[in-house]
Amino acid sequence: MTIDYLKCRTQDLEIPDENPFQNDKLGRSQIADVLTDVASFYGQSGCVMALDGEWGAGKTTFVKMWEKSLQKKGFKTLYFNAWSSDYSDDALMAIVSELQELSPESDTSKKLVEITGRILLTVGKIAAKCLIGSGGDAVEALLSEGTDIGKECLNAYVTQKNTIEDFKKHVSKFVAFNAGEHPIVFFVDELDRCSPRYAVSVLERIKHLFEIPNIIFVLAINKVQLCNAIQGYFGSANMDSNEYLRRFIDIEYTLPAPKLENYCEYLYNEYRFDDFFRSNQRMSSLSSYYDSEHFKTIAYTMCEIVQINLRQIDRIYAYARLALMQFHPSNYLLPDVYFLLCFWKIVNPTFYKSIRNKDYNTQELLSKLEEIIPDGYFNQAYSIYNNDYILYAIAGFIYCYDITDIKNQRIVNPSIKANQVDGKNSYNIKSRRFDNDKFYEALDNFYACNNRSFSYGLSYIFNRIDLLDSFK
């Protein structure tokens, strides 16, 4: 077998210095312009901005594009992946280490590192004093020397307070010197993936030590997950973590939903689906000229109406391309039925398994499909999906399911029957949400014709999607 090399996921996009959003597939350059203006408005006072988006929404890619865009406009920027330093006990040294990159050899930079060490050393001394000794001797020592320990702790507190004031004075001077015409923009990414202890440490250090002019902190977060981490840190699911988080964040911006059509087109090309759908062998042996368009349409439509995140979409395309390697170019294949199965295998594996086992009759399957398709699709007065493509795809899916004998892996006579009513076919299956007249018209395309493409059922597709056959 000739080896075809595939990608298991999309690679990081190239971000050109001259045009950072050149390879943007989500139409987000305008968002960067808006946020750049916001950063400029608050440059003199400084602020903490939260860029909120669910996991897999493309926050990191957007942040890196925006960072380069800012640099091109004369801003100095810093990028801190909080998750990568989650192993340390205190976030302060990690933050200062990133900040020092602005001018690492300057006297002020070296002074900052020195003061940071003093802050951490003072905290360590207080903790160490309380842990002297062991067992009963330690308790006796603490009781007999309580007054001395109290004085030492008080002195350590005063020393730490003065050190923190000294730190804020020097960091303000350092930031002002490096900022120039624009504020410094300090990106903090992956905070919501950190341990609760470290996530809270980052927030508290930024709030208490870096609330200074000329610097904008941008926290790229999934707010829901960060709130969960805060509740975990304080050990209470009843804590109002939203309110707690507001004390650290001045401006909250929710990353808008991306333009999925362009992204889906990008994934289709990136994974080279045309190497299969439009191969010379396939095009010459089958009437499959529109297969690629059918695949693109059902893929985009399902990703849009179910509203899954970008990472999940990437996984679906990657898996669909891998499983497609088990089909010979001359195999008949309904692209929409194939994609629906790949989609549910990744997004809803329990539902996929039930289809695989043929746990439903056709009426139950239709009802289940209508449950998992969001209400927005059926509300045609407001829906953007003003064509019947999904309706015809579901009709074809039900037909293929109906004629499949899973146990014996063969084709059987369909259970759905047509009856003539006023010159039109009516079927012994009812939709609760689709218009039944339109649904029956869609069923006619499968039950009332003998198109060979529709007559293979699902067994051979299942075997290939589950990678049970050899690669062609």
C-alpha positions as CSV (number, residue, x, y, z in Angstrom):
1,M,0.0,0.0,0.0
2,T,1.3,3.5,-0.9
3,I,1.5,5.5,2.3
4,D,-0.4,8.8,2.3
5,Y,0.7,11.1,5.1
6,L,-2.2,12.7,7.0
7,K,-2.4,15.4,9.7
8,C,-4.0,14.3,13.0
9,R,-4.8,18.0,13.7
10,T,-4.3,21.3,12.1
11,Q,-0.9,22.9,12.7
12,D,-0.4,26.3,14.2
13,L,-1.1,29.0,11.7
14,E,1.8,31.1,10.3
15,I,1.4,34.6,11.6
16,P,3.3,37.0,9.2
17,D,4.8,40.1,10.8
18,E,3.6,42.4,8.1
19,N,0.0,41.1,8.0
20,P,-0.8,39.2,11.2
21,F,-4.4,38.3,10.2
22,Q,-3.5,37.2,6.7
23,N,-4.3,33.5,7.6
24,D,-7.2,34.3,9.9
25,K,-10.0,31.9,9.0
26,L,-12.5,33.3,11.4
27,G,-12.9,36.9,10.4
28,R,-11.5,38.4,13.7
29,S,-9.2,41.2,12.5
30,Q,-11.9,43.8,13.3
31,I,-12.2,42.5,16.8
32,A,-8.4,43.1,17.3
33,D,-8.9,46.7,16.1
34,V,-11.7,47.3,18.6
35,L,-9.7,45.8,21.5
36,T,-6.6,47.8,20.5
37,D,-8.6,51.0,20.9
38,V,-9.9,49.8,24.3
39,A,-6.3,49.2,25.4
40,S,-5.3,52.7,24.2
41,F,-8.2,54.3,26.1
42,Y,-7.0,52.9,29.4
43,G,-3.3,53.1,28.8
44,Q,-2.6,55.9,31.3
45,S,-4.5,54.3,34.2
46,G,-3.8,50.7,33.4
47,C,-6.4,47.9,33.6
48,V,-7.1,44.2,33.6
49,M,-9.1,43.0,30.6
50,A,-10.7,39.5,30.4
51,L,-11.1,38.0,26.9
52,D,-13.7,35.3,27.5
53,G,-14.3,32.3,25.2
54,E,-15.0,28.6,25.7
55,W,-12.3,26.1,25.4
56,G,-11.5,25.4,21.8
57,A,-12.8,28.8,20.6
58,G,-9.5,29.9,19.1
59,K,-8.4,32.3,21.9
60,T,-4.7,31.5,21.8
61,T,-4.5,31.9,18.0
62,F,-6.4,35.2,18.2
63,V,-4.2,36.5,21.0
64,K,-1.0,35.7,19.1
65,M,-2.4,37.4,15.9
66,W,-3.5,40.4,18.0
67,E,-0.1,40.6,19.7
68,K,1.7,40.8,16.4
69,S,-0.8,43.4,15.2
70,L,-0.1,45.5,18.3
71,Q,3.6,45.2,17.8
72,K,3.3,46.4,14.3
73,K,1.5,49.5,15.7
74,G,4.3,50.3,18.1
75,F,3.0,48.5,21.2
76,K,5.4,46.5,23.4
77,T,3.8,43.2,24.3
78,L,4.5,40.2,26.6
79,Y,3.0,36.7,26.4
80,F,2.7,34.5,29.5
81,N,1.4,31.0,29.3
82,A,0.3,30.5,33.0
83,W,-0.2,26.8,32.6
84,S,3.4,26.2,31.6
85,S,4.6,27.6,35.0
86,D,1.9,26.0,37.1
87,Y,4.6,23.9,38.8
88,S,5.9,26.9,40.9
89,D,4.6,27.8,44.3
90,D,4.1,31.5,43.6
91,A,3.2,33.3,40.3
92,L,5.1,36.4,41.2
93,M,8.5,35.3,40.0
94,A,7.1,34.0,36.7
95,I,5.3,37.3,36.0
96,V,8.4,39.3,36.8
97,S,10.5,37.0,34.6
98,E,8.3,37.8,31.7
99,L,8.2,41.5,32.5
100,Q,12.0,41.6,32.7
101,E,12.2,40.7,29.0
102,L,11.4,44.3,28.1
103,S,14.9,45.4,29.2
104,P,16.6,42.5,30.9
105,E,20.0,44.3,31.5
106,S,18.7,47.5,32.9
107,D,19.4,48.5,36.5
108,T,15.6,48.8,37.2
109,S,15.1,45.3,35.9
110,K,17.8,43.9,38.1
111,K,16.3,45.8,41.1
112,L,12.9,44.3,40.4
113,V,14.3,40.8,40.5
114,E,16.1,41.6,43.8
115,I,12.9,43.0,45.4
116,T,10.8,40.1,44.1
117,G,13.3,37.7,45.9
118,R,12.9,39.7,49.1
119,I,9.1,39.4,48.9
120,L,9.2,35.7,48.4
121,L,12.0,35.3,51.1
122,T,9.9,37.2,53.7
123,V,6.9,34.9,53.1
124,G,9.2,31.9,53.3
125,K,10.7,33.0,56.6
126,I,7.2,33.4,58.2
127,A,6.2,30.0,57.1
128,A,9.5,28.4,58.2
129,K,9.3,29.9,61.7
130,C,5.9,28.2,62.2
131,L,7.2,24.8,61.2
132,I,10.3,24.6,63.5
133,G,10.7,21.4,65.4
134,S,8.5,18.3,65.3
135,G,6.0,16.5,67.5
136,G,5.4,17.6,71.2
137,D,8.7,19.4,71.4
138,A,7.6,21.8,68.7
139,V,4.3,22.5,70.4
140,E,6.1,23.2,73.7
141,A,8.6,25.5,72.0
142,L,5.8,27.5,70.3
143,L,4.0,27.9,73.6
144,S,7.0,29.0,75.5
145,E,8.3,31.3,72.8
146,G,4.9,32.6,71.7
147,T,5.7,36.2,72.4
148,D,9.0,36.1,70.5
149,I,7.3,34.4,67.5
150,G,4.5,37.0,67.5
151,K,7.1,39.8,67.4
152,E,9.0,38.2,64.6
153,C,5.9,37.6,62.6
154,L,4.8,41.3,63.1
155,N,8.3,42.5,62.1
156,A,8.2,40.2,59.0
157,Y,4.8,41.6,58.1
158,V,6.0,45.2,58.3
159,T,9.1,44.3,56.3
160,Q,7.0,42.6,53.7
161,K,4.6,45.5,53.5
162,N,7.5,48.0,53.0
163,T,9.0,45.6,50.4
164,I,5.8,45.5,48.5
165,E,5.6,49.3,48.4
166,D,9.1,49.4,47.2
167,F,8.3,46.8,44.5
168,K,5.3,48.8,43.3
169,K,7.4,52.0,43.1
170,H,10.1,50.3,41.0
171,V,7.7,48.3,38.8
172,S,5.8,51.5,38.0
173,K,9.0,53.2,37.0
174,F,10.2,50.2,35.0
175,V,6.9,50.0,33.1
176,A,6.7,53.7,32.4
177,F,10.2,53.7,31.1
178,N,9.5,50.9,28.7
179,A,5.9,51.8,27.7
180,G,6.7,54.9,25.5
181,E,3.8,56.2,23.5
182,H,1.5,53.1,24.1
183,P,0.8,51.0,27.2
184,I,2.5,47.7,27.5
185,V,0.0,44.9,26.8
186,F,0.7,41.8,28.9
187,F,-1.2,38.7,27.8
188,V,-1.9,35.9,30.3
189,D,-3.1,32.8,28.5
190,E,-4.3,29.3,29.7
191,L,-5.1,30.6,33.2
192,D,-8.3,28.5,33.4
193,R,-6.3,25.3,32.9
194,C,-4.1,26.0,35.9
195,S,-4.5,24.4,39.3
196,P,-7.0,26.4,41.5
197,R,-4.1,27.4,43.8
198,Y,-1.9,28.8,41.0
199,A,-4.8,30.5,39.1
200,V,-5.8,32.4,42.2
201,S,-2.1,33.3,42.9
202,V,-1.8,34.8,39.4
203,L,-5.0,36.9,39.9
204,E,-4.0,38.1,43.3
205,R,-0.4,39.0,42.3
206,I,-1.7,41.0,39.3
207,K,-4.3,42.8,41.5
208,H,-2.1,43.6,44.5
209,L,1.3,44.3,42.8
210,F,0.6,45.4,39.3
211,E,-2.3,47.8,39.6
212,I,-0.3,50.6,38.0
213,P,-0.4,52.9,35.0
214,N,0.9,52.1,31.5
215,I,0.2,48.4,31.5
216,I,-2.8,46.4,30.3
217,F,-3.2,42.8,31.4
218,V,-5.3,40.7,29.0
219,L,-6.5,37.5,30.5
220,A,-7.5,35.0,27.8
221,I,-9.9,32.8,29.8
222,N,-12.8,30.5,29.8
223,K,-14.7,32.3,32.5
224,V,-16.9,29.3,33.5
225,Q,-13.9,27.1,34.0
226,L,-11.9,29.8,35.9
227,C,-14.9,30.3,38.2
228,N,-14.9,26.6,38.9
229,A,-11.2,26.7,39.8
230,I,-11.9,29.6,42.2
231,Q,-14.7,27.6,43.9
232,G,-12.3,24.6,44.1
233,Y,-9.6,26.8,45.7
234,F,-12.0,28.1,48.4
235,G,-13.6,24.7,48.8
236,S,-17.2,25.9,48.3
237,A,-19.5,25.3,45.3
238,N,-21.8,27.9,46.8
239,M,-19.3,30.7,46.6
240,D,-20.2,33.5,44.2
241,S,-17.0,33.1,42.1
242,N,-18.4,35.5,39.5
243,E,-18.5,38.3,42.1
244,Y,-15.0,37.3,43.4
245,L,-13.6,37.5,39.8
246,R,-15.1,41.0,39.2
247,R,-12.7,42.3,41.9
248,F,-9.8,41.4,39.6
249,I,-11.2,42.3,36.2
250,D,-12.0,45.8,35.0
251,I,-13.2,45.1,31.5
252,E,-14.8,41.9,30.2
253,Y,-15.0,41.1,26.5
254,T,-16.7,38.0,25.2
255,L,-15.1,36.7,22.0
256,P,-17.9,36.6,19.4
257,A,-18.8,33.3,17.6
258,P,-16.5,32.8,14.6
259,K,-17.6,32.6,11.0
260,L,-17.6,28.8,10.6
261,E,-18.1,28.6,6.8
262,N,-14.6,29.9,6.1
263,Y,-13.1,27.7,8.8
264,C,-14.8,24.6,7.5
265,E,-13.6,25.3,4.0
266,Y,-10.1,25.8,5.4
267,L,-10.3,22.4,7.2
268,Y,-11.6,20.7,4.1
269,N,-8.6,21.9,2.1
270,E,-6.1,21.4,4.9
271,Y,-7.0,17.7,5.3
272,R,-7.1,17.3,1.5
273,F,-10.5,15.7,1.1
274,D,-10.4,16.4,-2.6
275,D,-7.7,13.8,-2.9
276,F,-10.5,11.3,-2.4
277,F,-13.7,13.0,-3.6
278,R,-12.2,14.4,-6.8
279,S,-9.6,11.8,-7.5
280,N,-9.2,10.9,-11.2
281,Q,-10.2,7.3,-10.4
282,R,-13.4,8.3,-8.6
283,M,-14.4,10.9,-11.1
284,S,-14.1,8.5,-14.0
285,S,-15.9,5.6,-12.4
286,L,-18.8,7.1,-10.5
287,S,-21.4,9.8,-11.0
288,S,-20.0,11.7,-8.0
289,Y,-19.2,15.1,-9.3
290,Y,-21.1,16.8,-6.5
291,D,-19.8,14.6,-3.6
292,S,-17.3,17.2,-2.5
293,E,-20.0,20.0,-2.4
294,H,-22.4,17.7,-0.5
295,F,-19.8,16.9,2.1
296,K,-18.9,20.6,2.6
297,T,-22.6,21.5,2.9
298,I,-23.6,18.9,5.5
299,A,-20.3,19.5,7.4
300,Y,-20.8,23.3,7.7
301,T,-24.5,23.0,8.4
302,M,-24.1,20.5,11.2
303,C,-21.2,22.4,12.8
304,E,-23.2,25.6,12.6
305,I,-26.5,24.4,14.0
306,V,-25.1,22.2,16.8
307,Q,-22.6,25.0,17.7
308,I,-19.6,22.9,18.7
309,N,-16.2,24.6,19.3
310,L,-13.4,24.9,16.8
311,R,-11.3,22.1,18.4
312,Q,-14.2,19.6,18.1
313,I,-14.7,20.6,14.5
314,D,-11.0,20.0,13.8
315,R,-11.2,16.6,15.4
316,I,-14.3,15.6,13.3
317,Y,-12.6,16.6,10.1
318,A,-9.3,14.9,11.0
319,Y,-11.2,11.6,11.9
320,A,-13.4,11.8,8.9
321,R,-10.3,12.0,6.7
322,L,-8.6,9.1,8.4
323,A,-11.7,6.8,8.1
324,L,-12.0,7.8,4.5
325,M,-8.7,6.1,3.8
326,Q,-10.5,2.8,4.3
327,F,-12.7,3.5,1.2
328,H,-11.5,2.7,-2.3
329,P,-12.0,5.7,-4.7
330,S,-14.5,3.5,-6.6
331,N,-16.7,2.7,-3.5
332,Y,-20.2,4.2,-3.5
333,L,-20.5,6.6,-0.6
334,L,-23.2,9.1,0.4
335,P,-21.0,12.0,1.7
336,D,-23.8,13.5,3.9
337,V,-24.6,10.1,5.6
338,Y,-20.9,9.4,6.1
339,F,-20.3,12.8,7.7
340,L,-23.3,12.5,10.0
341,L,-21.9,9.2,11.3
342,C,-18.4,10.7,11.8
343,F,-19.9,13.8,13.5
344,W,-21.9,11.8,16.0
345,K,-19.0,9.4,16.7
346,I,-16.9,12.4,17.9
347,V,-19.6,14.7,19.3
348,N,-22.1,12.2,20.7
349,P,-20.5,8.7,20.9
350,T,-23.4,7.3,23.0
351,F,-25.8,8.2,20.2
352,Y,-23.4,6.8,17.6
353,K,-23.2,3.5,19.5
354,S,-27.0,3.3,19.6
355,I,-27.2,3.8,15.8
356,R,-24.4,1.3,15.4
357,N,-26.3,-1.3,17.4
358,K,-29.6,-0.3,15.7
359,D,-31.2,0.2,19.1
360,Y,-34.0,2.3,17.6
361,N,-36.8,1.7,15.1
362,T,-37.1,4.3,12.4
363,Q,-39.7,6.3,14.2
364,E,-37.6,6.4,17.4
365,L,-34.5,7.4,15.3
366,L,-36.3,10.3,13.7
367,S,-37.6,11.5,17.1
368,K,-34.1,11.2,18.5
369,L,-32.7,13.2,15.6
370,E,-35.3,15.9,16.2
371,E,-34.3,16.1,19.9
372,I,-30.6,16.6,19.3
373,I,-31.0,19.2,16.5
374,P,-31.3,22.6,18.2
375,D,-34.6,24.5,18.2
376,G,-33.1,27.3,16.1
377,Y,-33.1,25.1,13.0
378,F,-36.8,24.4,13.2
379,N,-37.8,28.0,13.9
380,Q,-37.8,28.9,10.3
381,A,-39.1,32.4,10.9
382,Y,-35.7,33.3,12.5
383,S,-33.4,30.6,11.2
384,I,-30.6,31.3,8.8
385,Y,-31.0,27.8,7.4
386,N,-33.6,28.6,4.7
387,N,-32.9,25.5,2.6
388,D,-34.0,21.9,3.0
389,Y,-30.6,20.3,2.7
390,I,-30.5,19.0,6.3
391,L,-34.0,17.6,5.8
392,Y,-32.9,15.6,2.7
393,A,-29.8,14.5,4.5
394,I,-31.8,13.1,7.4
395,A,-34.3,11.4,5.0
396,G,-31.3,9.7,3.3
397,F,-29.8,8.7,6.7
398,I,-33.1,7.2,7.8
399,Y,-33.4,5.2,4.6
400,C,-29.9,3.8,4.9
401,Y,-30.6,2.9,8.5
402,D,-33.9,1.3,7.6
403,I,-32.5,-1.1,5.1
404,T,-29.5,-2.2,7.2
405,D,-29.4,-5.5,9.0
406,I,-26.6,-4.9,11.5
407,K,-26.4,-8.4,12.8
408,N,-26.0,-10.1,9.4
409,Q,-24.5,-7.1,7.7
410,R,-26.8,-7.2,4.7
411,I,-29.5,-5.2,3.1
412,V,-33.2,-5.9,4.1
413,N,-36.5,-4.6,2.8
414,P,-37.4,-1.3,4.3
415,S,-39.9,-1.1,7.2
416,I,-41.2,2.3,6.1
417,K,-44.0,2.0,3.5
418,A,-45.5,4.5,1.1
419,N,-49.3,5.0,0.6
420,Q,-50.8,7.2,-2.1
421,V,-52.9,10.0,-0.7
422,D,-54.3,12.6,-3.1
423,G,-51.6,11.7,-5.6
424,K,-48.8,12.1,-3.1
425,N,-46.9,9.5,-1.1
426,S,-47.5,9.4,2.6
427,Y,-45.3,7.2,4.8
428,N,-45.9,5.3,8.1
429,I,-43.5,7.6,9.9
430,K,-44.3,11.0,11.4
431,S,-42.2,14.0,12.2
432,R,-43.0,16.2,15.2
433,R,-40.9,19.1,14.0
434,F,-40.3,19.0,10.2
435,D,-43.1,19.8,7.9
436,N,-44.4,16.3,7.0
437,D,-45.3,17.1,3.4
438,K,-41.7,18.3,2.8
439,F,-40.4,15.4,4.8
440,Y,-42.3,12.9,2.7
441,E,-41.0,14.6,-0.5
442,A,-37.5,14.1,0.8
443,L,-38.2,10.4,1.6
444,D,-39.5,10.0,-2.0
445,N,-35.9,10.6,-3.2
446,F,-34.8,7.4,-1.5
447,Y,-37.8,5.1,-1.1
448,A,-39.4,5.8,-4.5
449,C,-36.3,5.4,-6.6
450,N,-33.7,2.7,-7.3
451,N,-30.6,4.8,-7.2
452,R,-27.7,2.4,-6.6
453,S,-25.8,4.9,-4.4
454,F,-28.6,4.7,-1.8
455,S,-28.8,0.9,-1.7
456,Y,-25.8,-0.2,0.4
457,G,-27.0,0.6,3.9
458,L,-24.7,1.5,6.8
459,S,-22.8,-1.7,7.7
460,Y,-19.9,-1.2,5.3
461,I,-19.7,2.5,6.4
462,F,-19.7,1.5,10.1
463,N,-16.8,-1.0,9.6
464,R,-14.7,1.7,7.9
465,I,-15.6,4.5,10.4
466,D,-14.6,2.2,13.2
467,L,-11.4,1.3,11.3
468,L,-12.3,-2.4,11.1
469,D,-11.2,-2.9,7.5
470,S,-7.8,-2.7,6.0
471,F,-6.7,0.6,4.5
472,K,-7.0,0.8,0.7
